[in-house]
Amino acid sequence: LWMPFSMLIPVVVARWTCGKTPLALAMLVYPLRICVVVATAVVVFSAPASTAPPSCSLYVMVAAVLVLNSCSKKVMAVSQGAFFARVSDPAIGGTYMSLLNSFCNIGTHWPPYVALKLVDVLTCEGRACAIECDGFFVSAVVCVA
């Protein structure tokens, strides 16, 4: 169900990224990505901790967060690709764009790993702590701040 929208977003977004400022749209969408982090924390907090089946509203909230996250990531990726195409030297061809995209991929793939490790480090449970806290919420606050 999501695949047609996933293919349509770059086509629609391309019209706003082909000008002189291809990253302007990405900067407009960036606050939405921050709001998605907050919304994700709210959805996780509202999920039942028991073995009872989750409600339909929880599934709707999860789907909404996933759609918003995916849309914002697609818009930012298209903007970034347009920026790379703008700054690349046409004489070299796609080599420079590939290099820029590789650096971008390296830069965007290690933070989730670090964030997930921080969840483990920041989680305090059992007798080891005076106050039990879930590292997910702590890392969400740190990432938003």
N, C-alpha and C positions, 0 to 999 in steps of 0.2 A: 504494500500500500504506500510506503514511503518512497519507493524507488522513482516513480514519475516526478515527484516533487524534488527529489534529490538531483535529478537530471535537468529539471526546469530552472532551478535557482541560479546556476551559473549563466544560463542564457539571459535571464531577466537582469541579473546583476551586472552583466558585462557592459550594458549601456551606460552605467554610471562610473565604471572604472576605466573607460577608454580615453578619458580626457587628460588634462595636464596634472591632475592630482588623483592618481589611482588609489592612494591610501586613505583618502578623505572618507570614503564609505566605511572602511574598516575602523576608523576612529569613531565614527558614529555608532557602529555596532558594538564597540568594545564595552560600553556601560551595560549593554544587554548581557554580555558574557559574565560580567561581575554579578548582575542580578540573578543569573542562572545558578551561580555558586550558592547564593543565599537561598534561592528556591530549592535547590537540592538539599541543603541542610534542613530546611523546613519539612520537606517530604520525608527525609530519613527520620527526623524527630517525631513526625506524626505516624510513622509506621508502628504497628503494634509489636510489642516486645514478646508477647505470648505466642503460643502455637496456634492461636485462633486464626482462621483464614482472614486475609486482608479484605477490606471493603472495596467496592467498585470505585469509590471516590479516590482511593489511594492509587488504583491503576490509572485513573484519568490524570491525576497529578503527575505520576511518573511519566506517562506518555507526553504530557504537555512539556515537562522539563526536558525530556529527550528531544522533542521536536525543536524547541527553542535553542537548545544547545547545538543541535545539528545544523539548523539554519544559520545561526551566527558563525559557526565554524566554516561553513561553505562560503558565506559572504566574505569572511576575512581571507580565506584561501584564494578566492578569485581576485580580490583586491591585491593580495600579495603577488600573485602570478602576473597581474597587469603591471605592477610596479617593477618586477624583475624584467619583464619584457621592455619596459620603458628605459631602464638604465643599462640594459645589455648592449654590447657593441655588435651591430649587425655583421661586421666583418668576420667575427669569430663564430657566429652562428649560435647554435643552442648550447654550446659548451659552457659559456659564462652563465647562462640561465640555469643550467644543470648544477653548476657549482654553487650558485646562490641558493637554489632550492635544497641542495644537500646540506648546506650550513643551516638553513631554516629548519629542515627536518631534525637535524641534530639538536638544535636549540629548542624545539618544541616537544621532543620525545623524552628528554631526561627529567623535566619537572614533575610529570605524573609519578614517575618512579620514586623520586625524592619525597613527594607528598604522601605516597602510600607508606613509605618507610617512616615518615614523621607520625603517621597515625599510630603505628605500633609503638614508637618511642614515647608519644604523648599520652597514650592510654594508661590509666592508672586504675587497677582493680584489685579487689581482695584486701588482705590485711597489710599489704605493702603501703597503702595510702590512707591518710585520714579521711580524705574525700575522694570518692570514686568519680572519675571523669572519663568520657569517651574521647579519644584522641581525634576522631573525625571532626567533631565540632570545634575543638581547639584549632586544628589545622585549617578548617574552613574560615574561622575568624582571622587567623594569621594571613591566609591567602587573600582575603578581601581587604584587610587593613593594609 
